[in-house]
Amino acid sequence: MATLIIVRLSTKRSLAEKTAFDAVLVVIITPAVLVQNGRLERKNMFWNHISKHDLEEDMRLDANTEDLSKIKTARLERSGDISFIKTE
């Protein structure tokens, strides 16, 4: 079902540039939560091969903070980037 939705929403050009493996990955991979309310989700980090050092580096570069308690949520996106939502 999800594959059908992806096919219907995608343009012919974007599908031509993708392989069958890419389509499977889109269906299988969902954003993994790496930090929730300032606490590391170590199990998700382990399964996604993200070290604490990798996370801290992205926090400094993308979220402009070194304080984990200021991060409400960090997710590993399908692209491989880590997105951060800061606490207010």
N, CA, C and O atoms as a CHARMM CRD file, in Angstrom:
* protein
*
  352
    1    1 MET  N      0.82100  -1.18800   0.00000 PROA 1      0.00000
    2    1 MET  CA     0.00000   0.00000   0.00000 PROA 1      0.00000
    3    1 MET  C      0.86900   1.25800   0.00000 PROA 1      0.00000
    4    1 MET  O      0.63100   2.18600  -0.77300 PROA 1      0.00000
    5    2 ALA  N      1.89000   1.28000   0.88500 PROA 2      0.00000
    6    2 ALA  CA     2.76900   2.44900   0.96300 PROA 2      0.00000
    7    2 ALA  C      3.51600   2.64700  -0.34700 PROA 2      0.00000
    8    2 ALA  O      3.73800   3.78100  -0.77100 PROA 2      0.00000
    9    3 THR  N      3.90400   1.55600  -0.98800 PROA 3      0.00000
   10    3 THR  CA     4.61000   1.65700  -2.26400 PROA 3      0.00000
   11    3 THR  C      3.70500   2.26600  -3.32700 PROA 3      0.00000
   12    3 THR  O      4.15700   3.07600  -4.13600 PROA 3      0.00000
   13    4 LEU  N      2.45700   1.89100  -3.33100 PROA 4      0.00000
   14    4 LEU  CA     1.50100   2.44500  -4.28600 PROA 4      0.00000
   15    4 LEU  C      1.34600   3.94200  -4.07100 PROA 4      0.00000
   16    4 LEU  O      1.29000   4.70200  -5.03800 PROA 4      0.00000
   17    5 ILE  N      1.27800   4.36900  -2.84300 PROA 5      0.00000
   18    5 ILE  CA     1.15700   5.79500  -2.53200 PROA 5      0.00000
   19    5 ILE  C      2.38600   6.55100  -3.02200 PROA 5      0.00000
   20    5 ILE  O      2.26900   7.63100  -3.60200 PROA 5      0.00000
   21    6 ILE  N      3.56500   5.98000  -2.78600 PROA 6      0.00000
   22    6 ILE  CA     4.80700   6.62300  -3.22700 PROA 6      0.00000
   23    6 ILE  C      4.81800   6.75800  -4.74000 PROA 6      0.00000
   24    6 ILE  O      5.19600   7.80200  -5.27100 PROA 6      0.00000
   25    7 VAL  N      4.40200   5.69700  -5.44200 PROA 7      0.00000
   26    7 VAL  CA     4.38000   5.71900  -6.90300 PROA 7      0.00000
   27    7 VAL  C      3.41000   6.78100  -7.40000 PROA 7      0.00000
   28    7 VAL  O      3.71900   7.51100  -8.34100 PROA 7      0.00000
   29    8 ARG  N      2.23700   6.87300  -6.77400 PROA 8      0.00000
   30    8 ARG  CA     1.22700   7.84300  -7.20500 PROA 8      0.00000
   31    8 ARG  C      1.65700   9.28500  -6.93200 PROA 8      0.00000
   32    8 ARG  O      1.34600  10.17700  -7.72100 PROA 8      0.00000
   33    9 LEU  N      2.35800   9.52200  -5.84100 PROA 9      0.00000
   34    9 LEU  CA     2.75700  10.87800  -5.48300 PROA 9      0.00000
   35    9 LEU  C      4.03000  11.33200  -6.18000 PROA 9      0.00000
   36    9 LEU  O      4.27900  12.53200  -6.29500 PROA 9      0.00000
   37   10 SER  N      4.82500  10.39900  -6.63900 PROA 10     0.00000
   38   10 SER  CA     6.08800  10.74000  -7.28600 PROA 10     0.00000
   39   10 SER  C      5.87200  11.07300  -8.74600 PROA 10     0.00000
   40   10 SER  O      4.93500  10.59400  -9.38400 PROA 10     0.00000
   41   11 THR  N      6.76100  11.90400  -9.25700 PROA 11     0.00000
   42   11 THR  CA     6.71200  12.20700 -10.68400 PROA 11     0.00000
   43   11 THR  C      7.47600  11.12900 -11.44000 PROA 11     0.00000
   44   11 THR  O      8.26300  10.39100 -10.84800 PROA 11     0.00000
   45   12 LYS  N      7.25100  11.04100 -12.71800 PROA 12     0.00000
   46   12 LYS  CA     7.96300  10.04600 -13.52700 PROA 12     0.00000
   47   12 LYS  C      9.46400  10.29900 -13.48000 PROA 12     0.00000
   48   12 LYS  O     10.25400   9.35500 -13.43500 PROA 12     0.00000
   49   13 ARG  N      9.85200  11.53800 -13.49100 PROA 13     0.00000
   50   13 ARG  CA    11.28100  11.87200 -13.47900 PROA 13     0.00000
   51   13 ARG  C     11.94600  11.39500 -12.19000 PROA 13     0.00000
   52   13 ARG  O     13.03300  10.81900 -12.23400 PROA 13     0.00000
   53   14 SER  N     11.30900  11.62600 -11.04800 PROA 14     0.00000
   54   14 SER  CA    11.93600  11.22100  -9.79100 PROA 14     0.00000
   55   14 SER  C     12.00600   9.69500  -9.68200 PROA 14     0.00000
   56   14 SER  O     12.97400   9.16500  -9.13700 PROA 14     0.00000
   57   15 LEU  N     11.01600   8.99700 -10.18100 PROA 15     0.00000
   58   15 LEU  CA    11.05500   7.54000 -10.14400 PROA 15     0.00000
   59   15 LEU  C     12.11100   6.98300 -11.08800 PROA 15     0.00000
   60   15 LEU  O     12.70200   5.93900 -10.81300 PROA 15     0.00000
   61   16 ALA  N     12.35100   7.67000 -12.19700 PROA 16     0.00000
   62   16 ALA  CA    13.35900   7.21400 -13.14000 PROA 16     0.00000
   63   16 ALA  C     14.75700   7.28700 -12.53600 PROA 16     0.00000
   64   16 ALA  O     15.64300   6.52100 -12.91400 PROA 16     0.00000
   65   17 GLU  N     14.94900   8.20100 -11.60700 PROA 17     0.00000
   66   17 GLU  CA    16.25300   8.37200 -10.97800 PROA 17     0.00000
   67   17 GLU  C     16.45200   7.44500  -9.78700 PROA 17     0.00000
   68   17 GLU  O     17.55400   7.38800  -9.24300 PROA 17     0.00000
   69   18 LYS  N     15.44300   6.73400  -9.37400 PROA 18     0.00000
   70   18 LYS  CA    15.50800   5.85500  -8.20600 PROA 18     0.00000
   71   18 LYS  C     15.61700   4.40300  -8.65000 PROA 18     0.00000
   72   18 LYS  O     15.18000   4.03200  -9.73900 PROA 18     0.00000
   73   19 THR  N     16.20400   3.59900  -7.78900 PROA 19     0.00000
   74   19 THR  CA    16.26600   2.17200  -8.04100 PROA 19     0.00000
   75   19 THR  C     15.16600   1.49000  -7.23200 PROA 19     0.00000
   76   19 THR  O     14.52200   2.12400  -6.39600 PROA 19     0.00000
   77   20 ALA  N     14.95600   0.22200  -7.47600 PROA 20     0.00000
   78   20 ALA  CA    13.97500  -0.53100  -6.70500 PROA 20     0.00000
   79   20 ALA  C     14.38500  -0.58200  -5.23400 PROA 20     0.00000
   80   20 ALA  O     13.53600  -0.56100  -4.34300 PROA 20     0.00000
   81   21 PHE  N     15.68900  -0.65000  -4.99100 PROA 21     0.00000
   82   21 PHE  CA    16.19400  -0.66600  -3.61800 PROA 21     0.00000
   83   21 PHE  C     15.82600   0.62100  -2.88800 PROA 21     0.00000
   84   21 PHE  O     15.47100   0.57900  -1.71000 PROA 21     0.00000
   85   22 ASP  N     15.90500   1.77300  -3.57400 PROA 22     0.00000
   86   22 ASP  CA    15.52400   3.05300  -2.97300 PROA 22     0.00000
   87   22 ASP  C     14.05500   3.04200  -2.56900 PROA 22     0.00000
   88   22 ASP  O     13.69900   3.55100  -1.50600 PROA 22     0.00000
   89   23 ALA  N     13.21400   2.47400  -3.39900 PROA 23     0.00000
   90   23 ALA  CA    11.78500   2.42000  -3.08300 PROA 23     0.00000
   91   23 ALA  C     11.53300   1.57100  -1.84500 PROA 23     0.00000
   92   23 ALA  O     10.69400   1.91700  -1.01300 PROA 23     0.00000
   93   24 VAL  N     12.24500   0.47500  -1.72100 PROA 24     0.00000
   94   24 VAL  CA    12.09300  -0.38500  -0.55000 PROA 24     0.00000
   95   24 VAL  C     12.56200   0.35000   0.70000 PROA 24     0.00000
   96   24 VAL  O     11.91500   0.27000   1.74400 PROA 24     0.00000
   97   25 LEU  N     13.66600   1.05600   0.60600 PROA 25     0.00000
   98   25 LEU  CA    14.18400   1.80600   1.75500 PROA 25     0.00000
   99   25 LEU  C     13.20400   2.88300   2.21400 PROA 25     0.00000
  100   25 LEU  O     13.04700   3.10300   3.41400 PROA 25     0.00000
  101   26 VAL  N     12.55700   3.54200   1.28800 PROA 26     0.00000
  102   26 VAL  CA    11.58600   4.57100   1.65000 PROA 26     0.00000
  103   26 VAL  C     10.47400   3.97200   2.49100 PROA 26     0.00000
  104   26 VAL  O     10.00300   4.59800   3.44100 PROA 26     0.00000
  105   27 VAL  N     10.05800   2.78000   2.15100 PROA 27     0.00000
  106   27 VAL  CA     8.98300   2.12000   2.89300 PROA 27     0.00000
  107   27 VAL  C      9.47500   1.61400   4.24300 PROA 27     0.00000
  108   27 VAL  O      8.76300   1.73000   5.24000 PROA 27     0.00000
  109   28 ILE  N     10.68000   1.05600   4.28900 PROA 28     0.00000
  110   28 ILE  CA    11.19000   0.43600   5.51300 PROA 28     0.00000
  111   28 ILE  C     11.69100   1.45600   6.52600 PROA 28     0.00000
  112   28 ILE  O     11.38900   1.35000   7.71500 PROA 28     0.00000
  113   29 ILE  N     12.45500   2.44300   6.06400 PROA 29     0.00000
  114   29 ILE  CA    13.12000   3.35700   6.98700 PROA 29     0.00000
  115   29 ILE  C     12.16300   4.46200   7.41600 PROA 29     0.00000
  116   29 ILE  O     11.59400   5.17200   6.58700 PROA 29     0.00000
  117   30 THR  N     12.00300   4.58900   8.71100 PROA 30     0.00000
  118   30 THR  CA    11.23700   5.68800   9.28100 PROA 30     0.00000
  119   30 THR  C     12.16400   6.46800  10.19000 PROA 30     0.00000
  120   30 THR  O     13.13600   5.91000  10.70000 PROA 30     0.00000
  121   31 PRO  N     11.88800   7.73800  10.40400 PROA 31     0.00000
  122   31 PRO  CA    12.77600   8.52500  11.26300 PROA 31     0.00000
  123   31 PRO  C     12.87100   7.92400  12.66700 PROA 31     0.00000
  124   31 PRO  O     11.85800   7.73100  13.33900 PROA 31     0.00000
  125   32 ALA  N     14.08800   7.63600  13.09500 PROA 32     0.00000
  126   32 ALA  CA    14.32200   7.06600  14.42300 PROA 32     0.00000
  127   32 ALA  C     14.56900   8.19400  15.41700 PROA 32     0.00000
  128   32 ALA  O     15.32000   9.12500  15.12600 PROA 32     0.00000
  129   33 VAL  N     13.94900   8.11600  16.57400 PROA 33     0.00000
  130   33 VAL  CA    14.14700   9.11100  17.62500 PROA 33     0.00000
  131   33 VAL  C     15.44200   8.77800  18.34900 PROA 33     0.00000
  132   33 VAL  O     15.59400   7.68500  18.89500 PROA 33     0.00000
  133   34 LEU  N     16.37800   9.72900  18.35200 PROA 34     0.00000
  134   34 LEU  CA    17.67300   9.54300  18.99800 PROA 34     0.00000
  135   34 LEU  C     17.73800  10.21200  20.36400 PROA 34     0.00000
  136   34 LEU  O     18.44700   9.75000  21.25800 PROA 34     0.00000
  137   35 VAL  N     16.98900  11.31100  20.52200 PROA 35     0.00000
  138   35 VAL  CA    16.91200  12.02800  21.79300 PROA 35     0.00000
  139   35 VAL  C     15.45300  12.35600  22.04800 PROA 35     0.00000
  140   35 VAL  O     14.75600  12.83800  21.15500 PROA 35     0.00000
  141   36 GLN  N     14.99100  12.09900  23.25600 PROA 36     0.00000
  142   36 GLN  CA    13.62500  12.43900  23.64800 PROA 36     0.00000
  143   36 GLN  C     13.69300  13.15000  24.98600 PROA 36     0.00000
  144   36 GLN  O     14.14000  12.57300  25.97800 PROA 36     0.00000
  145   37 ASN  N     13.25100  14.40800  25.02000 PROA 37     0.00000
  146   37 ASN  CA    13.24600  15.22000  26.24200 PROA 37     0.00000
  147   37 ASN  C     14.61500  15.25700  26.91600 PROA 37     0.00000
  148   37 ASN  O     14.71800  15.10500  28.13400 PROA 37     0.00000
  149   38 GLY  N     15.66500  15.45900  26.12200 PROA 38     0.00000
  150   38 GLY  CA    17.00900  15.59500  26.65800 PROA 38     0.00000
  151   38 GLY  C     17.69500  14.30000  27.05300 PROA 38     0.00000
  152   38 GLY  O     18.80000  14.32400  27.59500 PROA 38     0.00000
  153   39 ARG  N     17.05300  13.16900  26.78900 PROA 39     0.00000
  154   39 ARG  CA    17.62500  11.86700  27.15000 PROA 39     0.00000
  155   39 ARG  C     17.94800  11.07900  25.88600 PROA 39     0.00000
  156   39 ARG  O     17.15200  11.02500  24.94800 PROA 39     0.00000
  157   40 LEU  N     19.13400  10.46700  25.88100 PROA 40     0.00000
  158   40 LEU  CA    19.54400   9.65700  24.73600 PROA 40     0.00000
  159   40 LEU  C     18.69800   8.39500  24.64400 PROA 40     0.00000
  160   40 LEU  O     18.42300   7.74700  25.65400 PROA 40     0.00000
  161   41 GLU  N     18.30000   8.06000  23.45800 PROA 41     0.00000
  162   41 GLU  CA    17.62000   6.79400  23.18100 PROA 41     0.00000
  163   41 GLU  C     18.69300   5.85700  22.62300 PROA 41     0.00000
  164   41 GLU  O     18.82000   5.67700  21.41200 PROA 41     0.00000
  165   42 ARG  N     19.45500   5.27200  23.53700 PROA 42     0.00000
  166   42 ARG  CA    20.64600   4.49800  23.16000 PROA 42     0.00000
  167   42 ARG  C     20.32300   3.29300  22.27400 PROA 42     0.00000
  168   42 ARG  O     21.11300   2.94700  21.39500 PROA 42     0.00000
  169   43 LYS  N     19.18400   2.65600  22.49200 PROA 43     0.00000
  170   43 LYS  CA    18.81800   1.49800  21.66500 PROA 43     0.00000
  171   43 LYS  C     18.66800   1.92600  20.20500 PROA 43     0.00000
  172   43 LYS  O     19.16900   1.25200  19.30600 PROA 43     0.00000
  173   44 ASN  N     17.98000   3.04400  19.96900 PROA 44     0.00000
  174   44 ASN  CA    17.80600   3.54400  18.60200 PROA 44     0.00000
  175   44 ASN  C     19.13800   3.99800  18.01300 PROA 44     0.00000
  176   44 ASN  O     19.39100   3.81200  16.82200 PROA 44     0.00000
  177   45 MET  N     19.98700   4.59200  18.84700 PROA 45     0.00000
  178   45 MET  CA    21.30500   5.00600  18.37500 PROA 45     0.00000
  179   45 MET  C     22.12600   3.78300  17.96200 PROA 45     0.00000
  180   45 MET  O     22.79500   3.79700  16.92900 PROA 45     0.00000
  181   46 PHE  N     22.06800   2.73400  18.77000 PROA 46     0.00000
  182   46 PHE  CA    22.80200   1.50600  18.46600 PROA 46     0.00000
  183   46 PHE  C     22.32700   0.90100  17.14800 PROA 46     0.00000
  184   46 PHE  O     23.14500   0.57600  16.28800 PROA 46     0.00000
  185   47 TRP  N     21.01800   0.74600  16.98100 PROA 47     0.00000
  186   47 TRP  CA    20.47500   0.10500  15.78200 PROA 47     0.00000
  187   47 TRP  C     20.72800   0.91500  14.51800 PROA 47     0.00000
  188   47 TRP  O     20.74900   0.36300  13.41800 PROA 47     0.00000
  189   48 ASN  N     20.92300   2.23900  14.67500 PROA 48     0.00000
  190   48 ASN  CA    21.16100   3.09900  13.51700 PROA 48     0.00000
  191   48 ASN  C     22.62100   3.51100  13.37500 PROA 48     0.00000
  192   48 ASN  O     22.95300   4.37300  12.56100 PROA 48     0.00000
  193   49 HSD  N     23.49400   2.89000  14.17500 PROA 49     0.00000
  194   49 HSD  CA    24.93900   3.11200  14.09000 PROA 49     0.00000
  195   49 HSD  C     25.30800   4.58400  14.27300 PROA 49     0.00000
  196   49 HSD  O     26.14400   5.11600  13.54300 PROA 49     0.00000
  197   50 ILE  N     24.68300   5.23300  15.24400 PROA 50     0.00000
  198   50 ILE  CA    24.97700   6.62100  15.58700 PROA 50     0.00000
  199   50 ILE  C     25.65300   6.63200  16.95200 PROA 50     0.00000
  200   50 ILE  O     25.07400   6.18500  17.94200 PROA 50     0.00000
  201   51 SER  N     26.87200   7.14200  17.00200 PROA 51     0.00000
  202   51 SER  CA    27.57300   7.22200  18.28100 PROA 51     0.00000
  203   51 SER  C     27.19900   8.52000  18.99300 PROA 51     0.00000
  204   51 SER  O     26.65900   9.44600  18.38700 PROA 51     0.00000
  205   52 LYS  N     27.49400   8.56700  20.27700 PROA 52     0.00000
  206   52 LYS  CA    27.23800   9.78100  21.04000 PROA 52     0.00000
  207   52 LYS  C     28.06200  10.92800  20.45700 PROA 52     0.00000
  208   52 LYS  O     27.60400  12.06900  20.40300 PROA 52     0.00000
  209   53 HSD  N     29.27300  10.61400  20.02700 PROA 53     0.00000
  210   53 HSD  CA    30.13900  11.62600  19.42200 PROA 53     0.00000
  211   53 HSD  C     29.50500  12.19800  18.14600 PROA 53     0.00000
  212   53 HSD  O     29.53000  13.41000  17.93200 PROA 53     0.00000
  213   54 ASP  N     28.93600  11.32900  17.30000 PROA 54     0.00000
  214   54 ASP  CA    28.25900  11.78700  16.07200 PROA 54     0.00000
  215   54 ASP  C     27.11000  12.72900  16.41300 PROA 54     0.00000
  216   54 ASP  O     26.94300  13.77800  15.79100 PROA 54     0.00000
  217   55 LEU  N     26.32900  12.34200  17.40300 PROA 55     0.00000
  218   55 LEU  CA    25.18500  13.15600  17.81100 PROA 55     0.00000
  219   55 LEU  C     25.64300  14.50500  18.36100 PROA 55     0.00000
  220   55 LEU  O     25.07100  15.54100  18.02100 PROA 55     0.00000
  221   56 GLU  N     26.66900  14.49700  19.20900 PROA 56     0.00000
  222   56 GLU  CA    27.17800  15.74300  19.78700 PROA 56     0.00000
  223   56 GLU  C     27.72700  16.67400  18.70600 PROA 56     0.00000
  224   56 GLU  O     27.55500  17.89100  18.78200 PROA 56     0.00000
  225   57 GLU  N     28.38200  16.10300  17.70900 PROA 57     0.00000
  226   57 GLU  CA    28.90800  16.91300  16.60800 PROA 57     0.00000
  227   57 GLU  C     27.77600  17.60000  15.85800 PROA 57     0.00000
  228   57 GLU  O     27.84900  18.79800  15.58700 PROA 57     0.00000
  229   58 ASP  N     26.73400  16.85300  15.52200 PROA 58     0.00000
  230   58 ASP  CA    25.59400  17.44600  14.82100 PROA 58     0.00000
  231   58 ASP  C     24.86200  18.45400  15.70000 PROA 58     0.00000
  232   58 ASP  O     24.33900  19.44500  15.19000 PROA 58     0.00000
  233   59 MET  N     24.81400  18.22100  17.00700 PROA 59     0.00000
  234   59 MET  CA    24.19300  19.19100  17.91600 PROA 59     0.00000
  235   59 MET  C     24.94500  20.52200  17.85000 PROA 59     0.00000
  236   59 MET  O     24.32500  21.58400  17.78600 PROA 59     0.00000
  237   60 ARG  N     26.26700  20.46400  17.86500 PROA 60     0.00000
  238   60 ARG  CA    27.05600  21.69300  17.80500 PROA 60     0.00000
  239   60 ARG  C     26.87100  22.40900  16.47000 PROA 60     0.00000
  240   60 ARG  O     26.71000  23.62900  16.43000 PROA 60     0.00000
  241   61 LEU  N     26.89400  21.64700  15.38000 PROA 61     0.00000
  242   61 LEU  CA    26.85000  22.24900  14.05400 PROA 61     0.00000
  243   61 LEU  C     25.45100  22.68700  13.63100 PROA 61     0.00000
  244   61 LEU  O     25.29000  23.76100  13.05100 PROA 61     0.00000
  245   62 ASP  N     24.44200  21.87300  13.91400 PROA 62     0.00000
  246   62 ASP  CA    23.09400  22.15000  13.41600 PROA 62     0.00000
  247   62 ASP  C     22.17600  22.81700  14.43700 PROA 62     0.00000
  248   62 ASP  O     21.38400  23.68900  14.08200 PROA 62     0.00000
  249   63 ALA  N     22.27700  22.41100  15.70000 PROA 63     0.00000
  250   63 ALA  CA    21.38500  22.95200  16.72200 PROA 63     0.00000
  251   63 ALA  C     22.03800  24.08200  17.51300 PROA 63     0.00000
  252   63 ALA  O     21.39100  24.70900  18.35100 PROA 63     0.00000
  253   64 ASN  N     23.31800  24.34200  17.25100 PROA 64     0.00000
  254   64 ASN  CA    24.06300  25.40600  17.93000 PROA 64     0.00000
  255   64 ASN  C     24.01600  25.29700  19.44400 PROA 64     0.00000
  256   64 ASN  O     23.86600  26.30200  20.13900 PROA 64     0.00000
  257   65 THR  N     24.14400  24.08500  19.95200 PROA 65     0.00000
  258   65 THR  CA    24.18200  23.86100  21.39300 PROA 65     0.00000
  259   65 THR  C     25.02600  22.63500  21.69900 PROA 65     0.00000
  260   65 THR  O     25.17300  21.73900  20.86900 PROA 65     0.00000
  261   66 GLU  N     25.57200  22.61400  22.89500 PROA 66     0.00000
  262   66 GLU  CA    26.28700  21.43100  23.38200 PROA 66     0.00000
  263   66 GLU  C     25.54600  20.78900  24.53600 PROA 66     0.00000
  264   66 GLU  O     25.96800  19.75500  25.05400 PROA 66     0.00000
  265   67 ASP  N     24.43400  21.40100  24.94100 PROA 67     0.00000
  266   67 ASP  CA    23.66600  20.95800  26.10200 PROA 67     0.00000
  267   67 ASP  C     22.52000  20.04000  25.66000 PROA 67     0.00000
  268   67 ASP  O     21.55200  20.48800  25.04500 PROA 67     0.00000
  269   68 LEU  N     22.64700  18.76300  25.98300 PROA 68     0.00000
  270   68 LEU  CA    21.63500  17.77900  25.59200 PROA 68     0.00000
  271   68 LEU  C     20.26700  18.09200  26.19000 PROA 68     0.00000
  272   68 LEU  O     19.24300  17.77400  25.58700 PROA 68     0.00000
  273   69 SER  N     20.23900  18.70900  27.36200 PROA 69     0.00000
  274   69 SER  CA    18.96400  19.01300  28.01100 PROA 69     0.00000
  275   69 SER  C     18.15400  20.07000  27.24800 PROA 69     0.00000
  276   69 SER  O     16.96400  20.24000  27.51100 PROA 69     0.00000
  277   70 LYS  N     18.78200  20.76900  26.32000 PROA 70     0.00000
  278   70 LYS  CA    18.07300  21.76900  25.51600 PROA 70     0.00000
  279   70 LYS  C     17.44000  21.17000  24.26800 PROA 70     0.00000
  280   70 LYS  O     16.78100  21.87400  23.50200 PROA 70     0.00000
  281   71 ILE  N     17.63800  19.87800  24.06500 PROA 71     0.00000
  282   71 ILE  CA    17.08400  19.19200  22.89300 PROA 71     0.00000
  283   71 ILE  C     15.81300  18.44900  23.30800 PROA 71     0.00000
  284   71 ILE  O     15.85500  17.54500  24.14200 PROA 71     0.00000
  285   72 LYS  N     14.69100  18.84000  22.71600 PROA 72     0.00000
  286   72 LYS  CA    13.42800  18.14500  22.99200 PROA 72     0.00000
  287   72 LYS  C     13.39200  16.82900  22.23500 PROA 72     0.00000
  288   72 LYS  O     13.06900  15.78700  22.80600 PROA 72     0.00000
  289   73 THR  N     13.72600  16.87400  20.94000 PROA 73     0.00000
  290   73 THR  CA    13.71100  15.67700  20.10500 PROA 73     0.00000
  291   73 THR  C     14.80700  15.77700  19.04800 PROA 73     0.00000
  292   73 THR  O     15.02500  16.83300  18.45400 PROA 73     0.00000
  293   74 ALA  N     15.48300  14.66900  18.83000 PROA 74     0.00000
  294   74 ALA  CA    16.42600  14.55300  17.70800 PROA 74     0.00000
  295   74 ALA  C     16.05200  13.28900  16.96000 PROA 74     0.00000
  296   74 ALA  O     15.88000  12.22600  17.55700 PROA 74     0.00000
  297   75 ARG  N     15.93000  13.41600  15.64300 PROA 75     0.00000
  298   75 ARG  CA    15.54600  12.26800  14.81800 PROA 75     0.00000
  299   75 ARG  C     16.55200  12.05800  13.70400 PROA 75     0.00000
  300   75 ARG  O     17.08200  13.00700  13.12600 PROA 75     0.00000
  301   76 LEU  N     16.80200  10.79200  13.41700 PROA 76     0.00000
  302   76 LEU  CA    17.59700  10.42700  12.25500 PROA 76     0.00000
  303   76 LEU  C     16.62900  10.34100  11.07800 PROA 76     0.00000
  304   76 LEU  O     15.75900   9.47100  11.04100 PROA 76     0.00000
  305   77 GLU  N     16.78700  11.24100  10.12900 PROA 77     0.00000
  306   77 GLU  CA    15.87100  11.30100   8.98600 PROA 77     0.00000
  307   77 GLU  C     16.27800  10.29200   7.91500 PROA 77     0.00000
  308   77 GLU  O     17.37600   9.73600   7.96200 PROA 77     0.00000
  309   78 ARG  N     15.40000  10.06200   6.96300 PROA 78     0.00000
  310   78 ARG  CA    15.66900   9.10200   5.89200 PROA 78     0.00000
  311   78 ARG  C     16.89800   9.46900   5.09100 PROA 78     0.00000
  312   78 ARG  O     17.57300   8.59200   4.55200 PROA 78     0.00000
  313   79 SER  N     17.19800  10.75400   5.00500 PROA 79     0.00000
  314   79 SER  CA    18.35400  11.21200   4.24300 PROA 79     0.00000
  315   79 SER  C     19.67200  10.91400   4.95500 PROA 79     0.00000
  316   79 SER  O     20.74100  11.01000   4.35200 PROA 79     0.00000
  317   80 GLY  N     19.59700  10.55200   6.23900 PROA 80     0.00000
  318   80 GLY  CA    20.79800  10.32600   7.02600 PROA 80     0.00000
  319   80 GLY  C     21.15300  11.51300   7.89700 PROA 80     0.00000
  320   80 GLY  O     22.02600  11.41100   8.75800 PROA 80     0.00000
  321   81 ASP  N     20.48100  12.64500   7.68400 PROA 81     0.00000
  322   81 ASP  CA    20.69300  13.82600   8.50900 PROA 81     0.00000
  323   81 ASP  C     19.98300  13.65900   9.84800 PROA 81     0.00000
  324   81 ASP  O     19.01100  12.91200   9.96200 PROA 81     0.00000
  325   82 ILE  N     20.48300  14.36200  10.85600 PROA 82     0.00000
  326   82 ILE  CA    19.83100  14.37800  12.15600 PROA 82     0.00000
  327   82 ILE  C     19.14000  15.71400  12.31400 PROA 82     0.00000
  328   82 ILE  O     19.77400  16.76300  12.20000 PROA 82     0.00000
  329   83 SER  N     17.83900  15.68500  12.57800 PROA 83     0.00000
  330   83 SER  CA    17.09600  16.92700  12.80000 PROA 83     0.00000
  331   83 SER  C     16.88000  17.10900  14.29700 PROA 83     0.00000
  332   83 SER  O     16.71500  16.13900  15.03800 PROA 83     0.00000
  333   84 PHE  N     16.88300  18.37000  14.73100 PROA 84     0.00000
  334   84 PHE  CA    16.75900  18.69700  16.14300 PROA 84     0.00000
  335   84 PHE  C     15.59100  19.63800  16.37200 PROA 84     0.00000
  336   84 PHE  O     15.36700  20.56700  15.59700 PROA 84     0.00000
  337   85 ILE  N     14.85200  19.39200  17.43700 PROA 85     0.00000
  338   85 ILE  CA    13.82700  20.30500  17.91900 PROA 85     0.00000
  339   85 ILE  C     14.24100  20.68600  19.33700 PROA 85     0.00000
  340   85 ILE  O     14.35500  19.83200  20.21700 PROA 85     0.00000
  341   86 LYS  N     14.46300  21.98200  19.54200 PROA 86     0.00000
  342   86 LYS  CA    14.92000  22.45000  20.84500 PROA 86     0.00000
  343   86 LYS  C     13.73200  22.69700  21.77500 PROA 86     0.00000
  344   86 LYS  O     12.60900  22.94500  21.33500 PROA 86     0.00000
  345   87 THR  N     14.01900  22.61900  23.08100 PROA 87     0.00000
  346   87 THR  CA    13.00800  22.99100  24.07200 PROA 87     0.00000
  347   87 THR  C     12.88000  24.50700  24.06800 PROA 87     0.00000
  348   87 THR  O     13.81000  25.22000  23.69300 PROA 87     0.00000
  349   88 GLU  N     11.72900  24.98400  24.48300 PROA 88     0.00000
  350   88 GLU  CA    11.50600  26.43900  24.48200 PROA 88     0.00000
  351   88 GLU  C     11.84000  27.04900  25.81100 PROA 88     0.00000
  352   88 GLU  O     11.71100  28.26100  25.98400 PROA 88     0.00000
